[in-house]
Amino acid sequence: MKLVVEVLEAQDLIPKDGEGSANAFVEVDFDNQRSRTLAVSKTLNPIWKQKFCFTLSSLESLQKQSIEVSVYNERKSFPYRNFLGRVRIPGSGVLQIGEESVQRFQLEKKWFFSYVRGEISLRIYISPDPKTPPVEIEAEEEGEIRSKKREEEVKEVKKLAATRLISKHQTSSPAVVPVVMPTLSMSVPAEEYKLKEARLNLGERWPAGDKQVSTYDLVEQMNYLYVRVVKAKDLPPNPLTGSVDPYVDVKLGNYRGTTKHFEKKTNPEWNQVFAFSKERIQSSVLEVFVRDKEMARDEYMGKVSFDLNEVPTRVPPDSPLAPQWYRLEDLRRPGENKVRGEIMLAVWMGTQADEAFPEAWHADAAAVQGEGVFSVRSKVYVSPKLWYIRVTIIEAQDIVPVDASRAPEITTKAQLGNQILKTRVSPSKNLSPVWNEDMVFVAAEPFEEMLVLTVEDRVSPGKDEILGRLLLPLTSIEKRLDHRPVHSRWFNLERYGGFLEPDPRRRELRFASRIHLRICLEGAYHVLDESTMYISDTRPTARQLWKLPIGVLEVGILGAAGLAPMKTRDARSVTDAYCVAKYSQKWVRTRTILESFSPRWNEQYTWEVFDPCTVITLGVFDNCHLGGGEGGANNNAKPAAKDSRIGKVRIRLSTLETDRIYTNSYPLIVLQPSGVKKMGELQLAVRFTCLSLINMVYLYGQPLLPKMHYVQPFSVSQLDSLRYQAMSIVAARLGRARPPLRREVVEYMLDVDSHMWSMRRSKANFFRIMSVMSGAASMLRWLDEVSMWRNPVTTVLVHVLFVILLWYPELILPTVFLYMFLIGLWNYRFRPRYPPHMDTKLSWAEAAHKDELDEEFDTFPTTKQNDAVRMRYDRLRSVAGRVQTVVGDVATQGERLQGVLSWRDPRATALFVLFCLVAAVALYVTPFRMVALVAGLYVLRHPRFRSQLPSPPSNFFKRLPSRIDSLL
């Protein structure tokens, strides 16, 4: 019989070589038989795939033994290895060959002060006739392994140098330098999802006085030729038509840009800017033609030519270049007057920092026509200012019922836009109902809608008669900036006999029905339009309550690489990508780069930061609204397509070091019904500048949200409903901009579906809890090892420390805090160098079943077939049954603890009461230190003095009754 251990791979090891990686190898120890793998260099995710066989005396002996697998970092100097983690597998869990499977184990500490992380994948089984002989590595063999490894490393370094040299000559952009890491494992899928450092040639900072002004120093400089066409005058009429319909044609090589035309106007004004990328300029002459709409394509009224070598260069913060008048000439008609009017132009060389860049017509988007021209431009949006409206419906008086022969069932319905809330039926069955109910709505400035309140009588189920109505403009509502209540008011109701026609009895009545309300606009709350987990703004609505900013966030959206094709155009796979960034109330959208899998935007944006514990979200999308592809004018036209998601990146500002520039390539990872997929990489440059360190430190002791959220909090269901309404309002307002920021983009950026049920998310959250509790579990395992005398030296030292702390209890708290201080200093060496990013393993995306993903992407309510819904329902019942069992076990233990003095079991309670009396007398006459010493020594006693049976207190507790006997 042989015990076979296959060492496959490890993930997310701790770096130990001082360069952010490790040279990891594995040592397997079983029954004094030790084997080790080869060392894999320069990676935190090594792959070994080596098999070891160990002699097994009998299956009975295996039940009492364990397999120890340790991971080390190989060093060239003393000590020759660093500990990276270990795993102990009990022999009782080893299966026979054919029944085994790949198992992942979380690496554990060897000592209490060790710092480890990561996991290792193993396959362990019992084989009667293994094909692979045992691999034993002695000291002589280790020298051979090291020499072979050094030869392989030299080959990898040579290969790296050659690759960089070739890349340097072949790449079209000298700013992007590919990085090839020398590693023994050439294909590591997990590396595709890792954050990478991007080496980029960023811009420079321009000095301005004592401080440096950051303009476009986080992006690569891009040069453009700008042509501003302002207006023309004194244009001659067309001899054929007697009038002129002028437009301007700007031509540079094969690129041509055209302004709109004016009908019968000799002094038109266009004020339009054209931008030509310097990298794509194919001519040294710029020609500006003025044409008539009725002329042939090759005819023109006059033109102006510019030599590009004489065009001036303008760099902000220089003032804009003033346009000048140029004479239009037609050199093709000798003998005639050459002057054909005048045109006002400005031509200059600039960069993307020019203020004309966002609104310019770009030559690389020349194929876009119609409304699609606006959808390719960059744009900055501002979210509407949102308010909570609190309406307290107190009571009503003098309600006139429709049917006086029955007791009315009166309710009040409040409506604001598409938000509708309703009170319960008044418990008082008279004509002066009382409710005292709060309703909260979301409204946005400018206030375009009115608050409508209707008092209704429930005549029958599903049928309500309107008894009165009140229309309130939001501009007349009082604003509240603190927790002090506003004064209530009485409002007269408009008496309606139906929905449209006023009641003819209204003239006969000398009084009106009225309703008692307390209503206000809440300015001290922050209106949540995004998840609190990824919140980007915590300021209250009222600007008077804002504090000064504590920092500035600057983001350079450089470009993307390796984007996946998103659609087909002219039998070609293309992607028209743009990027959206959202932080606080400011949204930014880059211009759309057409038909490119590696677009370069190089646009920089700035935000004020009021709280460092906030998140900026960036998403990449494929533009499907370029004109011509969204349907025609006929009735059979297809509906407009939605912009497709390519990926999303989140960056938490508190994880960034201040005044440091982070240049990284973030993987764009999306989850699809077919599984997780990498859609490309987004290259960003991020800098967080602190303006006031004292204010920033002060914020860490303050609540995350404004104080009104804690003084008068909303319920969880209210917050979910209000967040959805706020998101809908933001999406509707941003969708009305030009170019619009469409609803599907806003929903994706705000994570509108994050609350939906997902088996994958449930597993991820469960294992997150297990990871959080792993520290306490490791502590308990270490204490168990100490109490079992696995390492006598450690146990003796723990005894000494225990006695010292017992005799000097005032050292306990200082020792604990000093220990945490030292651990924090030690962990500073291993602090994260880059911001966190999407983790496919943590998200449980790689191991998710296809049916689970199909369920996650299902609509609500479901649109699946009955068989699939039934299967998922049964699966959910199974999972809920296990959760129900765990909750029941916790309740049982709590009820046993409560029942120890309840005399439910008279004998058990009598024994416990008698024990309490004896313990009280013994503890009174015995010094506390002596009691603690005896208890500690008893817990740490040698295994020779231990029994394998449970302790008497545990047996007594498990015999106590609980209320589970009373359950049906």
N, C-alpha and C positions, 0 to 999 in steps of 0.2 A: 504494500500500500504506500502511495506517495501523496504528499500534500503539495498541490500545485498553486502557486501564486503568480498571477500575471499582472505586472505593473504597467498600466496603460498610459496615463497622463495625469497632469496636475493643472490646476487653474488658479490664477490670481494669487501667486505666491508673494511673499514680502520681499522687496529688493534688498540685497545684502552686499552687492559688489561696489557700492558707492557711485554707480552710474545709472541707477534706476532699474536694474535687472538682477539676475542671479544665474549662477552656474550650478544647476540643481542636479542632484543624484539621489537615489533612494536606497536605503539599507533595510533588508528584511531579516528579522530575527525570529527563529522558532526553535524551541527546545535545544538551545545552545548551537544551532546551525545558523550561520550568518552568510548572506549573499548581498551583493550590491549591483546597481545598474551602472551604465556609463553616464558621464556628466553631460548634460545638454547646456550649451553656452548661450549667454546673453538673451534670456527669455524668462518671463514670469509664467508662461504657459507651456512647459516642456512636455514633449511626447517621447516616451521610451519604447513601449510595446515590447517588453522583455518578459520572459517566462522563467520561473525558478521552481525547482522541485526539491522537496525536503523529505527525509526518511521519516516514516510514521510507524511507530511500534504497534499501536492498536487504536481502534476507534474509541475505546474507553479512556485511554490516556488523553486523547484529543479533547474530550469533553471538559477536562480539568485544566487545560492549557490555553494559552492565548498567543496570537500572532502579532508581533510588534513591527510596524512599518514606519520608518523614520525618514524624513526628507532633510537633506543637508545642502548647504552651499559650499562648493569646492573652492579652496583658496590655494594660492601658490606659496604662501608663507605661513608661519606658525601663528595661531592654530590653523590646521589645514582644512578645517571645515567649520561652518556656522550652522546652528540648529534652525530649521525652518518650520518644524512641526512634526507631529507623529500621530499614529492611529493604532489603537489596540483593538483587535478583533477577537472576541471569544471563540474558542474552538467549537463550542456547542452549536454555533450557527452556520458551520461550514456544510455545504451540500455535496452530493455525489455528482460525478461528471454527467453532463446532460441536463442537470437541473439548475446549473449555475447561471448567473446573469451578471452584467456589469453593475457594480455598486459604487456609489460616490460617498466618500467619508469626509466630514469636516475635520481639518487638521486641529489637533489639540496641543495644549501647552505641556512641556516636560517639567517645567518648574512654575511655581506660582507667579514669578516675576518675568516669565518669558512673554514675548510678543509675537504671535503667529497669526496667520490668516490663510485663506484658501482652502482648497479641497483636492482630494486625490481619487482617481478612478482605478479600481482593482477588480479582478475576477479571481475568485478563490474557490477551489473544489478539490475533491478527493478522487484520485485516479489510480486504478490498479496497475496500469501499464503505460506510464507517460511516454510520449514520443521524444520529448526534449530532455536530455540528460541534465543532472544538476549542474548549476553554474556557480562555482566557488571561486572567489577572487582572493588570492593571497597577496602578500605584500609585494612579491616579485612582479606579479601581474599588474599591480597598480601602477608601477613605473612604466610598463609597456603601454598601458591605457593612457597615461598622461602624455607620453611621447606621441602616440597616434593622435590624441586630441589636439596637441600643439600643431602638428602637421596639418590637420584639417582646418584649424583656425587660420594658419598662414594662407592656405588656399582660399578661404572665405574672404580674408582681407584683400588679397590680390583681385579676387572677383569683384569685390566692392569698389576698389579703385578703378578697375576697368569700366564697370557699369557707370560710375559717376562721370568718367572722362567721356564716354560715349554720349551720355545724357546731356552733358554740357554742350556738345557740338550739335546734337540733334534737336534739342528743345527749341521751340519758337519764342518762348518767353523766358528771358534770363532771370526773371524774378522767382521762378518756381524751380527748386532744386530737388529732384527725387532723392529720397533717402532709402537705402537698401540695408537692412539689418542682417549681419552675418549670423546665421543660426543653423544648427544641425537639422532641425525639422523644417523642411521647405514649405509645407502646406499646413497652416494652422488656421482653420476656419474662424476660431474665436477672435483672431487678430483683426479680422475685417470689421468687427463691431467696436474696436477700441478707438479711443481718442488719440489723434496724432498731432505732433507739433509741425507746424508749417513754417518753413523758412522763406520769408517774403521780403521784398525790397520796398519797404514802406516809404511814405513821403517824409518831409522834413518839417520841423517846427520853426515857425517864423517869429523872430524876436520882436517884441513891442514894449519898449520901456523896460521896467524892472522885471516884468513877468513875461512868460512866453505864452503866446496865444495859440491854441490848438485849432487849426482850421481843417486841413485834410491830411494829417500826419499819420493816420491809421489805415490808409489805403494806398495802393499803388497809383502813381500819377499817370493820368491818361490825357493826351493832348488832342484837341479838337480845333478845327477851323470853323469859326462861327460867322454866319452871314445874317445880319438883321435887315430885313426889308421893311422900311417904315411906310413910305408913301411915294406917290408920283404926282406930277402936275404938268399941265399944258400938253397933254397927249393929243396928237392929231387924230381926227375921225377917220374911220375906214372909208375909202372912196366908194366902195360898193354899197355899203349900208348907210353911210352918212352919220354913223355913231360909232362908239367904241365900247367893247365889253372887256376891259383889260384884266390880265393876270400876269404874274411874274414867274418865270422859269429859271431856276438856279441850276447850272450844270457844272460838274467837276468830274472830268473823265467820263466813266460810265454811269455815274450817279447823277440823278436828276430829281430836284424837288420843286413842287409847284404850289403856289398860293391859290386861294379861292378867287373867283372872278366876280367883278361887279358889272352890272348891266347899265350901259349908257352913262358912264361916269368918267369924266376926263381928269378928275383929281382924286383918285382912289387912295384909301389908307388901309394897309394890311397889318403892319406891326407884327410881323412873324419872323421867327428865328429858325435858321437851318444850321445843323451841326454835322460835320463830316469828320470821322475819325482819322487822325493823322496816319495811323498804321495802314489805312486802306486808300489813301490818296494815290491816284494813278496818273495825275496830270500836274503840270506846273502852272496852269492857267485856269482861273476861275472866270466863268462867263455868266452874266446876269442878263436875261432876255425879258423884254416886255412884249407880250403877245396879245392879240385880239382873239376872242373865242371863235369868231367866224373865219379866221385865217387858217390856212393849211398848217400842218405840223412843222414844216420846215421854214415857214414864213415868220417874220417878227417885225415889230414896229421900231425897235431900237435895242441896242445892247451896250453893256459896259463890261470891260475885261480887266482882270487884276492879275498881276504876276505874284505868285505866292512867295517868292523870295523877298518881296517888298512889303508883305503884310505885317503890321506891327503885332507884338506879343503883349498880352495883358494878363497879369497875375493878381488876383485879389490879395490884399485889400485895396488895390488900385481902383480909382473911380471908373465907372463904365465909360467905354469909348463913345464919344459923341458922334452921331451919324452926320453925314455930309451929303450935299447935293452933287449928283453926277449927271452930265449931259448924256442923253441917249443918242447914239449915232447909228446910221445905217450906211455902211461903206459899200454896199452892193449896188447903190444907185448913183452913179456918177452924174454930175450936172445938176442934181437936185440938192435942196437944203439938207445937209447932213444931220442937223439937230432935230430930233423927233421928240422933244420934251425932256423932262428931267426926273430923276428918281433919287430918293434919299436912302442911302445905305450906310451900314457900318460893317466892316470886315476886320476880323482880328483872330489871332491864335490864342487859345486859352486852354483851361483844364476843366475837369468835372466840378471844380470848386466855383466856377463861374455861376452867377445868379441866373443866367439865361439857360443853364443846362436842363433844369427840370421841365420847362415848357417848350424846349426846342424840338423841331422835327429832325429825327436822326436818320441818317442815310441807310443804316443797317435795317431800318424798319420801313423801307420804301414800298414793300409789297403790301403793306396794310393800308386799307382804304376805309372811308366812311367813319362811323363811330369807333371803329377799332383803333383809329389813330390816337384817341384819348386813352384807351385802355393799355397802351404800351408805355405810357409816360410814368415817371416817378411822381409820387404824391405823398404829402403829409396830411394826416387826418387827426381830428380831435374828437374824442368821444363826447356826446352830449352831456351836459350837467344834469345828473340824476338826483331826484328828491324822493324821500319817502313821504307819503301823505297818510297821516293817521286820522281816521274818522271814528269817533266814539258816538254811537247811536244810543241815546239815553232813553228817550220816551217820545210819545206823540199824544196829542190831545184833540178832542172834538173831531174824531174821524167819522165821516158819514158813510155808512155801509151801503152796498148796492141792494142787499136783501135784508131788511130789518127783522125778518121773521126767524132768523137763525143766529146763533152765537158766532161772531166772526173769529177767524183764525188769521191774525194779522202778522205779517212779516215785512221787513224792509230789505230792498235790494239796492245795492250801490254798484254803479258801473262807471269805469273810466277806460275809454277805448275798448279793448277786448278783454279787460280785466273785470270780472263779475264776482261779487261776494254777496252773501245773503245771510241775514240773521235767522235765528230759530223762531218758531212761532211763539208769540208772546204768551206767557203763562196766564196773564189776566185776560179773561174772556169778556172784556168790555171795550168801550170805544176810546179808552185812554191807555193803550198798551205800553208796557215797560220792557226794555231789553238790556241796556247797559252792556253793550258788546263793542269790542274794538275791531276795526278793519284797517288794514294797511295796504296801500297801493304804491306803485312806482310811476313817477311822471318825469318828463324830461323838458328842460328849457330849450327853446321858447315854448311856453304852455299853449298848445294848439287845441286841446280837447277840454271838454267841460265834464265836471263830475255830476252824474245824474243819479238821484235817489228817488225811488218809487216805493210807496207804501201799498202793499197788495194784500188781498184777502184770498186765502186758499179755499176756493169753492169746492173743489174736488181734486183728487190726485191728478197732477199734471195740468191743472187749470187754475190760473190766478187772475183775479179781477183787480185792476188798478184803481186805488182809492185816492191817490194824490201823487204829485210829482214835484221835484225840486231840481232846478238847474243851477249849478254853482260854477262860475268861472274860477279857474285856479289862481288867477292873478289877485283875486280878492281874499285869499286865504292867508291867515297870519302865519308868520315864520317863527319857529321856536328854536333857540340856540342852546338850551340847557334842559334840565329835567323838570323845571318848574311848570306846573300845569297851566294851560291857557284857559281863558274864561269861556264858558259855554254860552250858546246863543240859541234863540228861538227863530225858526224860519217858517214862513207861511208856505203851505203846499198849494199847488195849482190843482184844483178839483177837476178830475177827468172821469167822464162816464165810460169812456172807451179809450182806445189807443190814440185816436186822431181827433174825434169830435168832442168839443167841450160840453160839459153837462149843462143843459138849459136851466137847471135849478140853481146854477151858480149865481145868477143875477138876483135870485130871491133871497139868498143867504146874506145876512149882514156880518157874518163872521167867517173866518177861514180856518180850515184844519191847519195845524202847525206841528212841527217836529223839533225836538230839543237835541242839539248836536254840540259836540266839542271837536273841533277840526283844526288841524295845523299842518304846516309843512315842516318836517323834521330836518333841521340843518345840522344837528350834532351827530348824526349817524353817517357812516360810510356805506353807500349803496353798493352792495356786492353784486358784481356782474361776472365774476369768475370764481373759481374754487379757492377756498381759503388756503389750500395747500400750495397753490401757485400764485398767490396774490401779488400784484405788482403795485398796489397803491392802498394806503391805509388812512388817507386824510378824510376828515369829515366833509360833508357837502358845502357847508358855509365857509366861504373864503376867510371870514373874520377869525376863524378858529385854526387856520393853518399856521404852522411854525416855519422857521427859516430852513432852507435845505441844508443838509449835512454833507452833500457830496454831488459830484457830477459823473454821470455814466456816459462814456463815449464808445460807440460800436462802429467799427468799419466792416461793412458787408463786402467782402472782397470778391467772392465768386463761388462757384461750385465746380465739382469735378466728378466725372463718371456717372452722370445722371442717366437713369433708365429711360428708354423711349416710351412716351406716353400716348402717342396717337400716330395715325398714318395720314400723310398728305402727299398727293401725287405719287402714290405707290412707294413712298419713302417714310421710314420711321423717324419722327421728329419730336422735339420737346421745346416748347416756348416757355421758358422758366422766368419767374419773378419771385422775389423774396418779400415777406411781410414781417415786420417786427412790432411787438406791442409791449409797451411799458407805461404804467400809469395811465393817464388819459390820452397819451399821444401814440398814434399808430403811424407807421411809415411803410411805404410800398416802393420798391425799386422799380426801375423801368424793366420791361420785358425784353429779353434777348431772344431773338427768333432763331429757331432751328439750330440750336447749339446744345451739346451734351456737357460742355465745360464753359458755361457763361461767365463773363467777368463783369461785375457790376461796379465795384470800387466806389461805393457811395458811403459816406460817413454821416452819422446822426448823433445827436446829443440829447440827454434827458437830465433834468434835475432829480436828485435822489433825496427823499425825505425820510426813508427808513431803509437800513441796510439789509434787513431780513425780508427782502422782496425778490421777485423772480421776473426776469425778462424772457419773453417767448418769441422765437423766430421760426417761421414756417416757410417752406418753399412749395410753390404751386405751379401747375401748368396752365397757361392762359388759353382758354377755349373760347374767347370772345374777341377775335381779331377781325370780325366782319366777313360776311360771305359764307360762313359755315354754320350759322345759327338759324337757318330756315329762311324761306322767302316770303313773298306776299300772298301766296296761295293758301288755301285752307288746309292742304295736306302737308304743310311744312312741318318739319320736326321741331319740337320745343328746344329752346336754347340749352346748350350743354352746360354742365357745371365745371368750374375749375377743379382739376384733379389735384389730390394731395400727393406730394412727393416726400415730405418728411418734416419733422419738427425738432427743435432744439430748445431746451430750457437751461438757463444759467441763473443760479442763485447768487445774488451779490455778496452775501455774507461769506461765501467761499472764496472770494477774490481778495488778493492782497492789494492794498491801496498803492496807487501810483506805479503799478506794474502793467506792462502791455502783454496780454496773452494772445498769441497768434497760433491758432489750432485749426485742424480740420475735424469737424464733427461729423460722425456718420449719420446719414439720414435713414432711419430705420422705421419701417411701417409694418404693421400687422395686417395681414390679408387673410381671407378665408382659407387660402392655401398654405399659410404659414408666415413666418417672419421673413422679411426681405430687406436687403440693403439697397436703397434707391440712389445712392451716390454719397458725396461728401460736401459739406458746407464749410467754407473757409471764412473765419471771422478773426478780427482783431478787436480786443476788448480792453478798456482801461477804466478803472474806477478810481476817481480822484476824491480824496477826503478834504472838505473845506473846514470842518471843525471836529477835531478828535474828541474834545470834551463832550460835545453834544451827541456824538455817535455813541460813546461809552454810556452816556446817560440814558439813551434810548433802550439799551439792553435791559434796563430795569423797569421799563414802562410796558403797559399792556399793548398788544399788537394792534387792536382796534380802538377807536375812540371810546371814551368812558361810558357813553350812553348805551353801548352794546352790553355793558355789564350792569348798569343801573336799572335799565328797563329792557332786558333781553328779549329777543324773539324766540319762538319755539323752533325746533329743527324743521318741522314741516313748513312753517312760515318762511324760514330762510330759503328752503329749496324752491318754494313757489315764487318768492320775490326775486331770487336770482335768475330764474328762468324768464320772468317778465322783464327784468332789467336787460338780460341778454337779447331778448327779442326787440326791445326798443333800440338798443345800440346797433343791432344788425339792420333794422329798418332805416335808421338815420344814416348810417354809413353807406347803405345801399343807394341812397339818393344823391351821393356825391358824384363828381365827375373827374376821373373815372370812378365808378362805384367799387366799393369794397364789398364783395358779394356775401350773401348770407352763409354759404357753405364755408367760406374762408373764416368769417367771424366765429362760427360755431366750432370749427376745428381749433382755432387759436384759444378760445375760452373753455375748451373741454366740456362742452355742454352735455355729453353723454357719459361723463365719468361716473355717474351714480347708478348706471344700469348694471344689472346682474351679469356676472361673468365667472364661470368656473375657474378660468385661468387667473383672474385677479384674486379670487378667494384663496387659491393655492399659494399665490405669491405673498399675500398678506399673512397667511398661516406660517409660511417659512420665514417671513420677516419677524414674526413673534418668536419663533424658535431660535432665530439668530440672536434676538435681543436677550433671550433667556439663557443662551449658551454660556454667557459669562458666569451667571449664578450656578449653572449646572457644572461648569468646570471647577468652580470653587468648592462645590459639594463633593465632586469626585476627588479633588485634591485632599480635602479633609478626610474623606473615606480612606484614601491611600495612607494618610498620616496615621489615622486611628488603627489601620490594619498593619502598620509597621512595615510597609513595603520597602521603604528606605529608612533604616534605623537612624541614620545621622539626621535626616530632616525631622523625624519624629522627636528625637532628643532636643533639637533646637526649638521646636514648637513647645515642648514642655518648659524649657527655660524661659522663653518669651511669655508663656502663659503665667508662670509664677511671678515674673517681674511685673507684668501688668496687673496681676491680682494684688500684689503688695503695694503697688503705686498706681491706683486707678486714675489718678489725675493725668497720667501719661497716655490714656487710651485715645481720647479725641485728638491730642496733638500728634500722636503716632499715625492715626488714620489720615489726617490732612497732610502730614509730611510725606506719607507714602503716596498719596494721590499727586502731590506736587512733584515728587521725583519721577513718577510714572509719566506725568505730563511732559517733563523735560526730556525724558528718554524717548518718548514718542515723537518729539519735535524733529528728530533726525529722519523719521519715516513719514513726515507729513505729506499730504497730497500736493503734487506740483502743478496739477492742472484741475480745472473745474470738473465736477462730476457730469456725467452724461447718461444717455439712455443705456440701461443694462438689460440685455436680453435674457440673461440667466436669472437675474433678480426678478424680472417681470414674468418668468416662467413661460416665455414665448417659444423657446426652442423645443420644449418638451410637451407643448400643448397638443392635444389630439385634434384632428381635423373637425370632428363633430362638435367639440367644445368651441372651436373658432367659428364654426358655422352658426352655433347658437349665439355667440357673442355679437355677430354681425346681423342677426335677425332683427327685424323691425319690431316695434311695440305698438299695438298688439301684433302677435306673431302672424306670419303668412305661410308657415310651413304646413306640410301634410299632417294628418292626424297621427299616423304611425310615428313620425319623428317627434311630434309634441308629446305623445304618450311615453316614448322612450326617455325623453329628457325629463319629463315629470317624474317618472320612476327613479331616474338617477338622482334627481334633486331630493326625492323622498328618502333615498338611501343615505345621502350625505346628511340631510337634516336629522335622520334617525341616529346617526353617530353623534352629531352635535347634541341631540336631545339626551343621549345616554350620558355624555360627559357632564352636561348641565345637571342632570339628575344625580350623578355621583357627588358633584360639589354640594348640591342641596342636602344630600344625605349626610355628608360629613358635618355640615353646619348644623343640621337638626340634632345630630348626636351630641354635638358640643352644647347646644341649648338644653338638651334633655338630661344632662348629667345631674342637674339639681331639680328636675321637675317631678321626681317620684313616679315617672312613667314605668320604670323598672324599680320596684321598691328595694330589692336587694342590692342592685348596683348603686343606687343613690345612697343607701345606708352605708355601704362600704366606702364610697367617696367622701361622705360627710365625716365618717370616723377617721379616714385618712387625713382629711383637712384639719381635724382637731389635733391629731398627733403631730402633724407637720407644723402647726402653729406653735405648739409647745416646744418642739425640738428646735425650730428656727429662732425662738425667743431666747433660749438658753445657750445657743451655739453661735459664736461669732460668724458674721456673714462671710468673711474671707475663708474661714475653715470650711463652710458649706460649699462655696464656689470651688475651693481647691479639691475637695473630695469629688464633687460632680465632674470637674474637668479631668481628673485622673481616671475616673470611672469611664468617661467617654473615650479617653485615649488609651485604655488598657490594652495589653498585648492580646493578639488573637488566641493565644493559648488559654486565656481566661474568658473567652467568648463562647457563646452557644450559637449554633446555626438556626435555632428556633427564634421566632419573634419575641420581643421583650414583653414582660407582663403589662406595662402601661398600654402598649399597642394592642395587646389581646383584649384588655379591658375596654378600650375605646371602640374596637370593632364590634363588641358584643352589645353596645348600647343601642336602644331602639331608635327608629326614626319614623317620620310620618309617611314613608313610602307604603306602609301596610294599608293606609287609608285611601290610596289612589285606586280608581276604577281601572 
